Amino acid sequence: MISRFQFLSLIFLFIFQVVAHGVEISENNSKEVHIFLKKDSLANTGTINQNYKIHAKKLEGTIKLDGIINEGDWLKAEKADNFYMVLPYDTGHSAAKSEIRMAYDEKAFYLALIFHDTIPGKRQVESLRRDWMFNNNDNFLFFIDTFNDQTTGYSFGVNAAGAIWDGIMSAGQGSNLIWDCKWEIKTKNYPDKWVSEMRIPFKSIRYKNNVDHWNIQFSRLDLKLNEKSAWAPVPRQFPTASLAYAGQVIWDTPPLKSGLKLSLIPYIFGSASRNFEAGTKSYYHKDFGFDAKVGLSSALNLDLTYNPDFSQAEVDDQVTNLQRFELFFPEKRQFFLENSDMFGNFGSLSIRPFFSRRIGLDAPVNGGARLSGKLGKDWRIGLMDMQTGSEGDYLARNFFVTSIQKKVFSRSNISAIFVNKQQLNIPNNWQGNNYNRVIGLEYNLASSNNFWTGKLFAQKSFTPKATLAEEYSHGLNLVYSRKTFLFEFNELYIGKDYNAETGYVPRRDIMQVNPRVTLRIYPKTGLLEYHGFVTELNKIYAPATMNLTDRLVSLGYFFQFRSRARVDLKANTTYVLLRSNFDPTNKGLNPLLSGSDYRWNDYSVMFTSDNRKTVKFDVQLGKGGYFNGDRWFVKGNFNYRFQPYGYISMIYSYNELSWDNSNQKRGFWLVGPKLDVTFTDKLFFTTYVQYNDQADNLNINARFQWRYKPVSDLFLVYTDNYFPGEMNVKNRALVLKLSYWFN
């Protein structure tokens, strides 16, 4: 097991190397990209493309949002055009011609967008629903870094049918699309182009006062041409959302300092439910609650909630779980999303000290508050306090989380977190933990050109009666990304007594080492856009003895076609030494004992069709060993689009297990047809049916949504669960919720 001295030495060595690499990368990078730069240089924020600038002038008149670019202010506005191609190549200008103009007044900023067609024909859109899938729509996106930190920001967009897209950005390139705010757009389609006008209120976002420039990037996807482009050039291995490659918008004068901003979102809800499985009577419930957003400054926000109801959140996609450990499902509740990276991004994918879905799933949330945002130039903070009531055997609890982040170097930061779960009104015979606490410290690396990314972290939990020496964890992630080469290295240690009850930690008492290499080859001609291989080694040890318990060696080859179709081939060899009893079927059909070990090989092939077609699909076939037997499977997704009003889709999977010590076989079906209809950009209906053979459950979830005002909704949600065999009802519920956003 690694000693504390070794771990501290690793931290020192890693930070030393980061500083050295930062100097080297900056020098190398200036040689690589100087051919793109323009001569004008007014504001220095450190981005690679800081000399790409668009000047936004203050309006002399007014802008009418009608999709017609004829106002005098638009005709005099500076244009951002001559976009660079990002995909399939990143070596020249885009063939698709795009024009962007910006302007502003005291309350909002405006964008005028003109996108010319290069190839005639119907423009592809998925539906009129907000936050559509990027790769399935002809679209425009822009990304703004309002604090010029190249880490956080906002994303806004529109598809060719006028459906909007918005999200909050973290980690320099990711967008959480469940975040919504108030803004306006109007789109018109012409035979040879499509045009949009946007109005985004300054009070809908957070920004730094007295600053006359923001980092900004414009991006377009033209599916007919099969081309992604950006205003400021971006290497093809990165998304156009990468803030390291943003340009700048220069305001005539800085946007006005924001005073106290208050948004109040009251809601009323009523429900009728019945648990047929338990034999209880119908239960009727009506109540009210509210969310509030208080902008304490243009950079700091206070969120409040009382008696929240999350019934309208999208239902999780069910899966057939053949693993030994708990699965991860993402947070979908609006309250937890703004600046969510300050709470939920600590650690790694397999060790999160805080996971907001632990709050409110086993007991109702009474209320809570969250303070998050910027303090000064380089500091960010997050504070959250949530109170749940008692439910059955669960006591009332308080959840408190606080984090702080300090920017260092060009785009990196040092962050710390503290999580506290406290039981309340504890009875004398209580057998559980009175509290559970976790502290964590981490260094997040992001080089100026995004070639190097990663993190180094350490965490310590505090639980009554735990062994102090085994209550900690640490991890290292390092990624080096170039056009033809990607290297990733992960190292992770989790002590046997490390306990993050408000986090996500599927397994403990492990030491993991996991390198991964990907190589891409780009032919100049032919049917392929690129092809290449990926290889990975994942080894897990028991720390006390350093005995090997898990080993996965994986080799894959992939073919990405210019038609957007793709083929993936994969071969794995696996070794597992069980440290606890396990039944691969999760049905008691094939129990395997702790201490037994297994070796097997398996193979798979996956085909993904051209997503531009009206009918698209993917299918994966696999066969090979699985513990003491064999497994073969087929899974995939089928989608038919009836543009622009929605789609019909179906996920499916079938896994068949057989084992050597008997003639038994067991198959598991998972089928999920879904109908998503967008009658207009304000009226939506979704029906999702999921049959899960392993869980012995058939679930029906139907959701009607009417957005009668911006971010103000009427929801009607119906859910039903059955035993599939006899179609006997398990439980059933109907919920009505009405909300209104006062802003």
N, C-alpha and C positions, 0 to 999 in steps of 0.2 A: 504494500500500500504506500502511496506517495506520502512523504512526511510534510509537516508544515513548512519546514525550512526549504525543502525542494519546491513546494508550491510558491512560496514568496520569491524564491530565486527565479522561478518561471515567470512570475508577474514582472519582475524587474527586467529580465531579459527580453520579454515580449514588448514592453513599452519602449525599451531602448531600441529595439529593432524597428518599431513603428516610426519613431522619430527619424531614424536613419533612412528608412524607406521613403518617408514623406519628402525629405530633401531630394533624394534620387528621383522619385516619381515626378516631382514638380519640374526638375530640370529636363527629364526625358520628355515630359508631356508638352513642354513649350515647343520642342522641336517637331512633335508629331502634328500639332493642330494649328500651327501659325498660318498655314495657307488659307484657313477659313476666316481669319480675323479681319475686321474692318478697321479703319484708322480712328474713328471717333471713340474717345474714351473719357467719359465724364464721371462715372461713379464706379468705385472699385469694391465689389463684394466677393471677389475670389473665385467666381465660377469660371469654368473653362471658356464659356462663350459670353463673357461679360461685355464685350464690345459689340454684340448684336443688340441694338436698341430700337425701340419704338417710342416716339414721343406722343403722349396723350395731352391734348389741349383742352382747356376748360371751355364748356359750351357757351356760345354767344346767344343761341336760340334754344329751342326745345327739340327733342327727338321723339317722334311718334313710332312706336313699335308696330310696324306693319309689314316688315319684310321687303320694303322698298327703300333703297339707299339713294334718297334724293334730297335730303336736307343739306343746307349750306355748310353746316359743321362737318358733315360726312365728306362732302366734296373737297373741303380744305384739309381734311385730316391726313396725317402721314400713313402710308401703307406698309404693312409687313407682307412681303410676297417673296417670290423666288425661293420657295422651300427646298430643303435638301432631302433626298431620298434616304430612308433608314432601312427599309426592307423592300425588295429582296437584296438590294445592294446599298452601300453607304459611301459610294465614291463619287457622287455627282448630284446634280439638281434633279428635283422631281419632275416627272412628265405631267402630273396633275397640277393644274394652275389654281392657286388659292390666293385670296386677298383678305387681309385682316386690318381693320381700323379700330382705334380706341379713342374715347373721349370721356369726360366726366363733368359732373356738377357738384354742388355741395353735399348731396345726399347719396349719390350712386355713381358707378362707372358703367360705361356702355361699350359694347362691341358690335361692329358690323362685319358680317362674314359673307364672302362670295366664293363659291366653289364651282369651278367650271368642269364640265365633263370632257374627258379625253376620248372615251369610248361611248357611243350612243347606247341607249337602252335603259331598262328599268333599274333604278337604284335599290340596293338591298337594304331592307330594314327588318328587324325581328318583330317589333310590336310598338305600341304607343306607351308602354309601361315605363315609368321612371327607372333609371339605373339599369338600362339594357346591357347585354353582354357586348363588350368591346369588339370582339372578333366577328360578330354576327351582323354588323351594321355598317353601312357607309356613315361615317361620323366625323365630327370635329371635337377635340378636347383642348382645353388649356389648363395650365397648372401655374398657380401663383404662390410664391414664397414671400409672404408679407413681412417677414422679419429678417429676410436676407441671411438666414442661417443654413440654407441648403439642406434642411432636415425636415421641417414641418411646413404645411401649407394647405391649400384648398385646390380642388379640381372641379371644373364645370365643363359641360359638354352638351351636344345635341346631335341626334341622328337625322338622316335626310327626311324623315317624316315629321320632325319637330318635337320628338320626345326628349325630355331633359335627363341629365346625368349629373350628379354632384356627389362629392365625397370629401373627407378630411384626410390629409396626407401625414404620413410619419415615415421615419427611417429613410428619408431622402427620395422615396419613389413609390411607396405603397399608398393606395387609397381605400378607405373604408366607406363603402357606398351606402351603408345603412344610415349614415348621417345625412340629414336634410336641412335646408334652410329656405327662406323666402327669396325668390327672384323671379324675373319675368323673361319670356322669350316669344318671338314670333318668327315663323318659318314659312317661306313660299318656295314652291317648286316650279321651275321653268323647263322647257324642252332641253336646253343646253347647260343648265346650271341650277343650283339651289342656293337660297339666300336666307340668312337669319340675322335678327337683331336681338341683342341681350341687354338687360338692365339688371345690375346686381347692386343692391343697397350696401353702403359701407357698414351699416349697423348689423348686417348679416354675417360678417366675418370679423376676425381679430387682426390687428396690425399695429405696428410700431408708430408712435406719434412723431411728427416733425421730420419725416423721411420722404424725400422726393423721388425715390426709385424703389421698385420691387423687382425681384427676379421673376421671370415669366417665360413660359414655353407654349408654343402653339403646335398642335399635332393633328394630322388628317389621315384617315384610312379610307382609301378608295378601293372597294372590293372588285369592281369591274376591271380595274387596271391591276389589281392584286399588288397594291403599293401602299406602304406606310411612309409618311413624310413628316418633317419637322421644320419649323422656321429656323431655329438654331441647330446646327448639325449634331447628331448623336450617333456614336458607334453602334453597329447593328446588334451587339451582344447585350445592350441595355435597353430598357423601355424608354419611350419618349418622355415618360413622367420623371425621369432621373433629373433631380434638381441640380446636380453637379454640372449639367450641360444646358441650363436655362440661360436665356438672354435677359434683357431688362426692359421694363417700361419706365419711362421718365415722365413724371407729372410736372405740369407747368408750375404748380405750387403744391406742397404736401397736402394730402387729404386732411380735412379738419380734424382736430383733436376730438376724440369721442368722449362724451360725458357718460353719465349713468344711463344704461340701456336696460329696459325691462321688457321681457316677453312672458306672458302668462298663458298657460295652456290648460284650462280646466276641462274636465271630461266627466261624463256620467256613463254608467254602464249597468246593465242588468243581465242576469243569466238564469237559465233553467238547466239543471243537470240531474242525472240519476245514475247510481251505481248498481246495475242489475246483478253483477257478480256477487256483491256483498248483500244483496237483497234489501237495500235501503229504499226509502220513499224518495220521490222527487224533491229536489232542494231548489228553492227560488231565492235569488239574492239580487239586491240592487244597492248601489252605492255611488259615491263620487270621489274624485280626487283631483289633483292638479300637478302639473310640472311648471316650473318657473325658471327663467334664465335671466340673471342679473349681470349685465356687463359692468363690472366695477371700474374698468378702464378699457381702452381699445385692445389691451393685451391680456386681461385677466377676467375670467368668467366664473360666476357662482351659479351652479345648478341645484335646484331644490325639487324634491318630490314628496308628495303626501298620498298615501294609500294608492300606490301605482297599480295599474292593471296592464298586463302584457299579453292579453289574449289574442291580439291581432298580429303578434310576431309570427313570421313564417314557420311552418312546421319543419322539423329536422328531417333530412333524408335518412331513412333507415338503411342499415347494412347487415349483411351476414357476418357475424363476428366469429372467426375461427382462430383468433389470437388468444394469448393467455392473459391479456391485460386490458384495462379500461380504454375505451375509445374517446377521442376528443371531438366535441361538437362546438362550433364557434358561437360567440355571443351575438344575438340578433336584436337585443332590446335597446331602444333609442337612448335611454337615459345614460347608459354606461359608455357611450361611444366617443363623445368629443374628448380629444386628448387622451384617448384610451391607451395609447402607447406608453404613457407615463405610469400606467398601472399594470397592464397585461403583457408587456413585451420583455419583462425581466426574465433572465434564465434562457432556456432553450425550448424547443418543441416538446421535449420529453421531461422538462422540469420547469414548471411555472410556480413561483411563490404565491402569486395571486391570480385567480381565475374567477371572473365576476359571475359566472353561471353557478357558482356554489351558493350564491346569495338568492334566496327567494324561491328555490325549486322544491324545498321540503317544508317551507313555512311561509306565510304571507309577509311581504315587506310592508311595515307600517309607514316608513318615511326615511328620508336621507338627504344628505347635502354633499356637494362636491365642488371644490375650488380648484381650478386648473388654469394654467396659462404661463405667460412670460413675466419675469422680474428682471428688468434691465436688459442689457444687450445679450448676455450669454447664459442666463439662468432661466430654468423652467421649474415649476413646482406643481405638485398634485396632492390634494387632500380629499379623502372620501370617508364619510361616516354613514353607515346604513344600520337601521334597526329592524329586526324581524320579530314577529310575535311567536307565541308558542303554538305547536301543532302536534297532537298526539304525544309521542314520547320525546319530541324535540322541545327543548326549553327556548324561551326567548333569548335572542343573542344580539350582540352588537359587533359589527364589523368595521374596523378602522384601518385605513391604509394611507400612508403618506410617502411621497417620493420627491426627490430633488435631482436636478440634472444640471451639470456645468459643461458648456461647450469648451473644447480644447482643440488646438491646432486648427486646420481649415474646416473640417466637417465632423470631427470625432467628439465624443463627450464622455464624462464620468458621471455615473448615476448611482443613487442609493435608494433603498426602499425599506419600509417597515410595515409589517402586516400584523394586526392583532384581532383575534377572534375571542370574544369574551362571553361566557355563559352568564345569564342573569336569573335572579330569583332561584338560586340553586337549592333544592330540597336536601334534607339531611342524609337521605339514602342514595344520593347521586353517585354513580360509579364512573362517570366519564371524566374527561379533562376539564378543569375549570376554565382553562385558557389555552390558546395556542398562538405562538408568535414566531415570526420569521423576520430576520434582517438580511439584507443583501447589498452587495457592492459590485459594480461592474464597469468595465471600460469598453466602450463601443467604438470600434475603428471604422472609419470611412475616409479613404484617401481623397485628395482633391479631384482626381479624375475617375474615382469609383473603381479603379482596377483592384485595389485592396479593400476588403471589408471583413468584418468579424467582430468578435467580442471575447472578453475574458471576465469571468464572474466567480464570486464566492458567496455562499449563503449559509446562515446558521439558524436553526429552529430552536425554540424554547418550549418545552412541554413538561409538566410535572412528572417526576419519576423517570425521565429519560436519561440514558447514559450520555454524559456531556461529550465524550470523545467522538461519538458516532452520530452527532446531531448536525453535521454540516455537509455541504456539497460544494462542488466547484466544476467549472467547465471552460473549455476553450473551443472557439470556432474561428477558422481563418479561411478566407476565400480569395483566390487570385483569378481574375476573369479577363480574358482577352478574346479576340474575335474567333480564333481557331482553337483555343485552349482554355479549359476551366479546371482549376484544382481547388478542392475543398478538404479541410482536415477538421475533424471533431474529436474532442476528448472530454470525457464526463466521468465524474465520481459522485455517487450518492451514498451517504452513510446509512447503515441499517436502521438507525434511530432518527434519521432526518424525517420530519413530520410537518408538512404544509397542508393543514386541513382546509384552508381556503384557497389552495392552489391545485395544480394538476401534476401529479407525480405517479405515473402508472406502475413503476417498479423502483425498489430501493436495494441497497446493499450491492452495488455494482460498480465496476470500473470499465469504461467503454473507450475503445479506440476505433476511429472510423474515417479512413481516407477515401477520397473519391476523385476520379479523373475523367474528364470528358474531352474528346478531340473531335473537331468539325472540319470537314473538307468541303470547299466551295468550288464546284466545277464552273468553268466559264460558259459552257454551252451544254445543251441536253435537257432532259426532262427534270433533273434534280436541281433543287435550290441549294441543298447541302446534304451531306451524309456523314456518318462518323460512328464512333463507338464510345461507350461509357463503361467503366469498370469500377467496382467498389469492394472494399473489404471492411467488414463490421465484426469486431471481436469484443466480447464481454467476459469479464472475469469476476470471480468472487473475491473481494478485496482482502479478506482475512488470510486466505491461502494463495491467492493469485492463480487458482485453478480456472481453466477455460470452461465457461458454461454455455456460451453461444458463439457461433461463427457463421457468417454468411459471406460467401464469395460470389460476386455477381458480374456477369459480362453481358453487355447488350450492344446491338448495332441498330442504327436508325437511318431511315431514308425520308427526307422531307422533299416532296415534289413541288414544282412550280405551280401546279394546279391546286395547292393547299392540302392535298391528300398526304397521308403519312403512314409509314410502316415501321413498327418497332419489334425487334426480335430480342429475346432475353433468355439467359440460362443462369441458374443458381445452383450452388451446392451448399448444403446447410448441415450444421452440427448443433445439437441441443442436449445439454445435461439438465434434466429437470431438478429444480430445487424445491418444488412442492408438487403435490398431486395435480393432475390436469386431465380433463376430458376434452379432446379436440372437437367433439360434437356438441359440447355444452348441453347434452341431453342424457348423460349417464349411460351412454351406450358403449363407450370405449375408455374406461378409466386407466390412466397411466400413473405409475407410482413415482414418488420423489426418489431421486438417486439413479433412475434409469436414463440411459443416453441413446440418442438416435442420430442417424445420418441418412441423408437422401439428396437426390438431384431432381430438379424440375425445369421445365421449359415452357415458354409462352410466345405467342405472336399476336400483335394487335394491329388492326387497320382502322384508320380514321379517314372518313371521306371528305371531299371538298365541302366546306361549310357554307359556301356561297350558293349551293343548290337548294331548291325548295325542299327536297328530301335529303337529309343528311343523317349519318349514323356512324357509330364506332362499335367494333366488336373485338373482343380479346378471347383467345383460346389458350388453355394451358393444361399440361399433364405432367405427372411425375410422382415422386414419393411424398409422403407426409407422415412424420413420426413413424409408427409401426405399420403403416399401410400405404395406400396410394390415394391420390386425389386427381380428379380432372374437373375443369370448370369452363364455363363460358359466361361472359358478362358484357354489357355494353349499354348503348343508348340509341334510341331511334327518335327522330324529330321531323315533323312535317309542319312547315310554316305557311300560314295563309295571310300573306302580307297585306296591310300592316296591322291586322287585327289580332295577331297572336299566333299560337302554335299548339299542336298536340305532340306530346312526347311520351316516351316510356323508357324507364330504366329497367334492366332485367339482369338477373344472375342466377346461375345454377351451379352448385358445388356438390359433387358426389364423392363421398369418402368410403373407402373399403380398407379393412385391416387384416393382417396376416394370420392372427390367431383364431380366426373364425371365418365363416362364409358371409358375414354380415356386410351389408352396404346401407348407406344412408344418404339420401339426397336432400338438399336444402334449396328451395326456391325463394327468390325475392323478385317481385314484380311491382312496378310502380307507374301506372299510367297517370298523366297529368294533362289537364286542359287549362290553358291560360288565354283568356279573352280580354282584349282591351277595346271596348266599344268606342271610347274616345280617350283623350289624354287625361280625363278626369274620372272615368267610369271603368272599373276593372272587376273581373270575376275569375277566380281560380278554383279548380277542383283537383285535389290530389288524393289518389287511392293507392295505398301501399299494402301489399300482401307479403308478410314475412313468415315463412314456414318455420324458421328456427325459433322465433318468438311466439309462434302459434297465435298470430294476430292479423286481423284485417282492419286497417284504419282508413277512414274517410274523413277528409278535411276540406271543407268548402268555405271560401272567403269572398265576400262581396265588399268592395270599397268604392265609396263616392267621395272624391276630393272636391267638395262644393266650394271651398275657398282655398287659397294657397296654404298648404300644410295644415289644413283643417279637414277632418275626415268623419265620415259615417262608416262604421264597420259592422257587418253581420257575419258571424263566424259559426259554422256548424261542424261538430266533430263527433265521430261515431267509431267504436271499436267492437269487433266481433271475434268469437272463436270461429275460425274458417270452416271447420268440418260441418257442423250443424247450423252454422250462421246464427248461433245464439249471441245475444247482445251482451257485451261486457259493461260498457258505460256509454253515456251519450250526453252531449251538452250543446246548448245554443246560447250565444253571447251577442249582445247588442252594445256597441260603444259609440259615443258621439263626442268629438273633441273640437275645440276652436282655439286658434292661435291669435291672441291679442298682442299686437306688437306696435 
